[in-house]
C-alpha cells in the first residue's frame, strides 16, 4: 500500500505538470557494439526496445492527459508549466552533484547538506533544512539501481521544504537526455527491474490502459523490461513529463547552476528559451520551428559545447597555464553576460580529488563520483551563504586552498 501511495503521488504530479499536446516519439535505440558489452541492454534487449518504441500505443499519452486536467485549470497563462530560470533563495544554498542511481549515497549527501534527518526512512523523509535551497545537478539516472527511488525522495523533500520556506531544484543531465532519447546503454539490471516494478504499480493505480504500453503481459523478461523503460521515459511518457519540470539552467541568487557548462552563445540565444525547449521535447511536443530545434542542439545536442555535455570547465588539472587561462577567459565572458552572476557550479565530470574551484572561485566542480556505479567516493556538498562558499564533507567543513 505504501509503495502504491508513493507511486500515485509521483506519477500524478509528473503527469499534471506536463501540459501540452504530448506526442509519442518513435525513435529506434542506438545500440552499438559497446552498449552490448556493458551491464545495460544486451543485443536482444536493444531489439526488443526498438520494437516496443515502434509499436507503442497512445495509452500513456491518453492517461497522462486525463490526469492533467487539475493542473490545466491551475496553471493559468501557462507560465507555471515551465521551470523558472531565476530563484531568490532567502537562506543558505546547498548543491549536490551527480547521484547515478545510488540512493544510499544520495541520502548521505543530503544529511551532509543538513537537509535530511539522520533518522529518516524510505517512506517518510524529513526535511530539516528550514529555508535552505537544495540544488541537485542532474544525472540521477544510469549506473545505479535506485533511480526512481531518488526521484521520489527529492520530490517528497521538495514538498516539505516549501512548507518551511525552502526549496528543492533538480537539473537535467546528459544521462536524463540519453534515456529520453531511448539510449539505455548505461542502465543497470537493477534499474531495469525498478522500472518494471514501477510500471506495474501504474497499471494497478490507473488501469489496464497502461498494460500494453508497459509490456506487462510480455513473457520474455527482457522485452517486458525494455517496454516498461520505453513507456516511462519516451517523450510524453510519465517519467519524461516529470523530468520536463527539471532545469537545464538555473540561477539562484548570484550563482548559475548547470550540469555541464554554459558558453556565450547559450546566453545570447536566451537561457529561458533553452529551458523551455528541453521541457517541450521531454513532454513529447512536436518540434516544428527552427528556433526550437536550434535550442535543443545547444542544450542537449553536440557533445563539445551543448549545455549537458560541456566539459571545458570540468578539467580538474589543466595541462598548461594557457589551457587554464583560455577556460577562465571563456567563463568570465559567459558570466559577464548574465546579470548578477558571480560564479558557475557544474557537475558531469568526476573530480578525483574531490569538489574544487578554479578561476578565482568563479567555477565550482562538484561531481565527486559518489555513486558506487562510478567511483564510490565519499559524498561532498557545496554550501553557499552570502558570498561565502565552502565544501562540506562527512567529517568536516573545509575551504579549498587559495580562497
Secondary structure, 3 states (H helix, E strand, C coil): CHHHHHHHHHHHHHHHHHCCCCCCCCCCCCCCHHHHHCCCCCHHHHHHHHHHHHHCCCHHHHHHHHHCHHHHHHCCCCHHHCCCCEECCCCCEEEECCCCCCHHHHHHHHHHCCCECCCCCCCCCCECCCCCEEEECCCCCCCCCCHHHHHHHHHHHHHHHHHCCCEEEEECCHHHHHHHCCCCCCCCHHHHHHHHHHHHHHHHHHCHHHCCCCCCCCCCHHHHHHHHHHHHHCCCCHHHHHHCCCECEEEECCEEEECCCCCHHHHHHCHHHHHHHHHHHHHCCCCCCHHHHHHHHHHHCCCCCCCCCCCCCCCCCCCCHHHHHHHHHHHHHHHHCCCCCCEEEECCCCCCCCCEEECCCCEEECCCCCCCCCCCCCCCEEEEECCEEEEECCCCEECCCCC
